[in-house]
Amino acid sequence: MTDVRTYDPAGDVLPDPIPDPLVELLANRLRVIGDPTRIRLLDRLRHGPASHRS
C-alpha cells in the first residue's frame, strides 16, 4: 500500500488515512468534534462526498 499524503492548509502534511493514534490525539485536542468516529468520517470526506455504502 502506498503512503499517500494530503496537503493541509496549515502547512502540515497529513497521512492518508490518518492513523488511529493520531485520530485519538486529534479527538482529545478538538473537543468540539471530539468523537474519534467523527474524525475518521472527516478524514474520509477529504476526498469528496461519500454515501454510507462507500
A tleap script that builds the chain and sets N, CA, C and O, in Angstrom:
source leaprc.protein.ff14SB
mol = sequence {
  NMET THR ASP VAL ARG THR TYR ASP PRO ALA
  GLY ASP VAL LEU PRO ASP PRO ILE PRO ASP
  PRO LEU VAL GLU LEU LEU ALA ASN ARG LEU
  ARG VAL ILE GLY ASP PRO THR ARG ILE ARG
  LEU LEU ASP ARG LEU ARG HIE GLY PRO ALA
  SER HIE ARG CSER
}
set mol.1.N position { 0.836 -1.173 0.000 }
set mol.1.CA position { 0.000 0.000 0.000 }
set mol.1.C position { 0.887 1.244 0.000 }
set mol.1.O position { 1.863 1.316 0.746 }
set mol.2.N position { 0.549 2.203 -0.823 }
set mol.2.CA position { 1.320 3.429 -0.939 }
set mol.2.C position { 0.936 4.400 0.154 }
set mol.2.O position { -0.241 4.538 0.485 }
set mol.3.N position { 1.922 5.073 0.715 }
set mol.3.CA position { 1.666 6.083 1.743 }
set mol.3.C position { 1.302 7.390 1.044 }
set mol.3.O position { 2.174 8.110 0.557 }
set mol.4.N position { 0.021 7.684 1.002 }
set mol.4.CA position { -0.468 8.900 0.353 }
set mol.4.C position { -0.576 9.984 1.403 }
set mol.4.O position { -1.045 9.738 2.514 }
set mol.5.N position { -0.142 11.187 1.054 }
set mol.5.CA position { -0.222 12.306 1.988 }
set mol.5.C position { -1.032 13.416 1.350 }
set mol.5.O position { -0.985 13.626 0.138 }
set mol.6.N position { -1.774 14.120 2.183 }
set mol.6.CA position { -2.660 15.180 1.729 }
set mol.6.C position { -2.185 16.510 2.276 }
set mol.6.O position { -1.797 16.609 3.440 }
set mol.7.N position { -2.216 17.533 1.436 }
set mol.7.CA position { -1.816 18.871 1.855 }
set mol.7.C position { -2.818 19.433 2.843 }
set mol.7.O position { -4.028 19.298 2.663 }
set mol.8.N position { -2.312 20.053 3.872 }
set mol.8.CA position { -3.130 20.711 4.888 }
set mol.8.C position { -2.853 22.205 4.793 }
set mol.8.O position { -1.692 22.613 4.809 }
set mol.9.N position { -3.903 23.039 4.694 }
set mol.9.CA position { -3.683 24.477 4.572 }
set mol.9.C position { -2.824 25.072 5.689 }
set mol.9.O position { -2.217 26.124 5.493 }
set mol.10.N position { -2.760 24.434 6.832 }
set mol.10.CA position { -1.939 24.927 7.933 }
set mol.10.C position { -0.449 24.727 7.651 }
set mol.10.O position { 0.398 25.190 8.415 }
set mol.11.N position { -0.134 24.041 6.559 }
set mol.11.CA position { 1.260 23.836 6.188 }
set mol.11.C position { 1.799 22.477 6.561 }
set mol.11.O position { 2.955 22.171 6.270 }
set mol.12.N position { 0.994 21.658 7.195 }
set mol.12.CA position { 1.417 20.320 7.579 }
set mol.12.C position { 0.963 19.310 6.524 }
set mol.12.O position { 0.087 19.600 5.709 }
set mol.13.N position { 1.553 18.152 6.548 }
set mol.13.CA position { 1.147 17.068 5.670 }
set mol.13.C position { 0.518 15.987 6.542 }
set mol.13.O position { 1.113 15.531 7.517 }
set mol.14.N position { -0.701 15.586 6.171 }
set mol.14.CA position { -1.411 14.558 6.930 }
set mol.14.C position { -1.300 13.227 6.208 }
set mol.14.O position { -1.471 13.175 4.990 }
set mol.15.N position { -1.016 12.143 6.933 }
set mol.15.CA position { -1.035 10.827 6.299 }
set mol.15.C position { -2.463 10.485 5.901 }
set mol.15.O position { -3.416 10.974 6.508 }
set mol.16.N position { -2.609 9.653 4.893 }
set mol.16.CA position { -3.930 9.261 4.412 }
set mol.16.C position { -3.985 7.760 4.280 }
set mol.16.O position { -3.300 7.207 3.419 }
set mol.17.N position { -4.760 7.077 5.085 }
set mol.17.CA position { -5.666 7.597 6.104 }
set mol.17.C position { -4.907 8.002 7.365 }
set mol.17.O position { -3.764 7.599 7.579 }
set mol.18.N position { -5.558 8.795 8.178 }
set mol.18.CA position { -4.960 9.218 9.443 }
set mol.18.C position { -4.866 8.001 10.361 }
set mol.18.O position { -5.875 7.333 10.589 }
set mol.19.N position { -3.679 7.696 10.893 }
set mol.19.CA position { -3.527 6.533 11.788 }
set mol.19.C position { -4.346 6.711 13.071 }
set mol.19.O position { -4.542 7.834 13.537 }
set mol.20.N position { -4.815 5.614 13.631 }
set mol.20.CA position { -5.652 5.648 14.832 }
set mol.20.C position { -5.038 6.435 15.985 }
set mol.20.O position { -5.763 7.193 16.630 }
set mol.21.N position { -3.727 6.299 16.288 }
set mol.21.CA position { -3.178 7.108 17.390 }
set mol.21.C position { -3.319 8.612 17.139 }
set mol.21.O position { -3.582 9.375 18.069 }
set mol.22.N position { -3.146 9.036 15.885 }
set mol.22.CA position { -3.313 10.444 15.559 }
set mol.22.C position { -4.785 10.849 15.633 }
set mol.22.O position { -5.103 11.959 16.060 }
set mol.23.N position { -5.678 9.956 15.221 }
set mol.23.CA position { -7.121 10.209 15.357 }
set mol.23.C position { -7.459 10.451 16.825 }
set mol.23.O position { -8.180 11.395 17.149 }
set mol.24.N position { -6.947 9.614 17.704 }
set mol.24.CA position { -7.220 9.757 19.132 }
set mol.24.C position { -6.656 11.079 19.664 }
set mol.24.O position { -7.311 11.764 20.450 }
set mol.25.N position { -5.443 11.436 19.236 }
set mol.25.CA position { -4.846 12.692 19.657 }
set mol.25.C position { -5.680 13.878 19.192 }
set mol.25.O position { -5.946 14.796 19.967 }
set mol.26.N position { -6.090 13.860 17.933 }
set mol.26.CA position { -6.935 14.928 17.409 }
set mol.26.C position { -8.256 15.013 18.174 }
set mol.26.O position { -8.712 16.104 18.516 }
set mol.27.N position { -8.857 13.869 18.437 }
set mol.27.CA position { -10.123 13.845 19.167 }
set mol.27.C position { -9.960 14.436 20.558 }
set mol.27.O position { -10.834 15.163 21.031 }
set mol.28.N position { -8.855 14.131 21.212 }
set mol.28.CA position { -8.616 14.681 22.550 }
set mol.28.C position { -8.378 16.180 22.515 }
set mol.28.O position { -8.783 16.902 23.427 }
set mol.29.N position { -7.722 16.647 21.463 }
set mol.29.CA position { -7.415 18.076 21.360 }
set mol.29.C position { -8.583 18.900 20.838 }
set mol.29.O position { -8.725 20.075 21.177 }
set mol.30.N position { -9.399 18.291 20.032 }
set mol.30.CA position { -10.508 19.021 19.406 }
set mol.30.C position { -11.831 18.584 20.032 }
set mol.30.O position { -12.632 17.901 19.393 }
set mol.31.N position { -12.046 18.967 21.241 }
set mol.31.CA position { -13.226 18.530 21.987 }
set mol.31.C position { -14.550 18.852 21.294 }
set mol.31.O position { -15.547 18.166 21.518 }
set mol.32.N position { -14.568 19.891 20.456 }
set mol.32.CA position { -15.809 20.273 19.770 }
set mol.32.C position { -16.317 19.130 18.897 }
set mol.32.O position { -17.519 18.873 18.837 }
set mol.33.N position { -15.395 18.447 18.220 }
set mol.33.CA position { -15.770 17.303 17.388 }
set mol.33.C position { -15.102 16.041 17.933 }
set mol.33.O position { -14.737 15.142 17.175 }
set mol.34.N position { -14.951 15.988 19.241 }
set mol.34.CA position { -14.080 15.047 19.912 }
set mol.34.C position { -14.319 13.567 19.765 }
set mol.34.O position { -13.539 12.782 20.304 }
set mol.35.N position { -15.336 13.143 19.076 }
set mol.35.CA position { -15.566 11.713 18.907 }
set mol.35.C position { -14.629 11.178 17.820 }
set mol.35.O position { -14.632 11.699 16.705 }
set mol.36.N position { -13.831 10.153 18.117 }
set mol.36.CA position { -12.909 9.606 17.115 }
set mol.36.C position { -13.611 9.193 15.816 }
set mol.36.O position { -13.028 9.291 14.737 }
set mol.37.N position { -14.854 8.734 15.921 }
set mol.37.CA position { -15.590 8.357 14.718 }
set mol.37.C position { -15.792 9.564 13.817 }
set mol.37.O position { -15.714 9.442 12.594 }
set mol.38.N position { -16.052 10.728 14.403 }
set mol.38.CA position { -16.220 11.939 13.601 }
set mol.38.C position { -14.923 12.316 12.893 }
set mol.38.O position { -14.948 12.751 11.741 }
set mol.39.N position { -13.796 12.151 13.571 }
set mol.39.CA position { -12.504 12.431 12.947 }
set mol.39.C position { -12.299 11.499 11.752 }
set mol.39.O position { -11.856 11.937 10.691 }
set mol.40.N position { -12.621 10.217 11.925 }
set mol.40.CA position { -12.470 9.255 10.827 }
set mol.40.C position { -13.381 9.621 9.657 }
set mol.40.O position { -12.979 9.515 8.498 }
set mol.41.N position { -14.614 10.054 9.959 }
set mol.41.CA position { -15.534 10.464 8.897 }
set mol.41.C position { -15.004 11.685 8.154 }
set mol.41.O position { -15.044 11.729 6.924 }
set mol.42.N position { -14.507 12.678 8.896 }
set mol.42.CA position { -13.932 13.856 8.256 }
set mol.42.C position { -12.734 13.480 7.394 }
set mol.42.O position { -12.550 14.031 6.309 }
set mol.43.N position { -11.922 12.549 7.871 }
set mol.43.CA position { -10.771 12.076 7.106 }
set mol.43.C position { -11.244 11.463 5.793 }
set mol.43.O position { -10.672 11.731 4.736 }
set mol.44.N position { -12.278 10.648 5.860 }
set mol.44.CA position { -12.823 10.007 4.656 }
set mol.44.C position { -13.376 11.046 3.684 }
set mol.44.O position { -13.235 10.895 2.471 }
set mol.45.N position { -13.998 12.087 4.203 }
set mol.45.CA position { -14.633 13.094 3.359 }
set mol.45.C position { -13.646 14.088 2.746 }
set mol.45.O position { -14.044 14.927 1.939 }
set mol.46.N position { -12.355 14.005 3.121 }
set mol.46.CA position { -11.349 14.863 2.474 }
set mol.46.C position { -11.317 14.631 0.973 }
set mol.46.O position { -10.922 15.519 0.216 }
set mol.47.N position { -11.726 13.453 0.539 }
set mol.47.CA position { -11.660 13.083 -0.878 }
set mol.47.C position { -12.932 13.424 -1.635 }
set mol.47.O position { -13.025 13.161 -2.834 }
set mol.48.N position { -13.911 14.005 -0.955 }
set mol.48.CA position { -15.160 14.357 -1.602 }
set mol.48.C position { -16.331 13.651 -0.959 }
set mol.48.O position { -16.158 12.881 -0.015 }
set mol.49.N position { -17.531 13.914 -1.470 }
set mol.49.CA position { -18.742 13.330 -0.889 }
set mol.49.C position { -18.701 11.808 -0.915 }
set mol.49.O position { -18.081 11.202 -1.789 }
set mol.50.N position { -19.364 11.212 0.048 }
set mol.50.CA position { -19.436 9.746 0.119 }
set mol.50.C position { -20.780 9.354 0.717 }
set mol.50.O position { -21.344 10.080 1.536 }
set mol.51.N position { -21.274 8.223 0.309 }
set mol.51.CA position { -22.503 7.703 0.902 }
set mol.51.C position { -22.118 6.740 2.026 }
set mol.51.O position { -20.944 6.411 2.191 }
set mol.52.N position { -23.086 6.302 2.776 }
set mol.52.CA position { -22.813 5.366 3.862 }
set mol.52.C position { -22.418 3.997 3.345 }
set mol.52.O position { -21.998 3.144 4.126 }
set mol.53.N position { -22.543 3.770 2.064 }
set mol.53.CA position { -22.205 2.460 1.459 }
set mol.53.C position { -20.779 2.417 0.929 }
set mol.53.O position { -20.298 1.350 0.550 }
set mol.54.N position { -20.086 3.572 0.894 }
set mol.54.CA position { -18.733 3.563 0.308 }
set mol.54.C position { -17.675 3.294 1.343 }
set mol.54.O position { -16.489 3.254 1.017 }
savepdb mol mol.pdb
quit
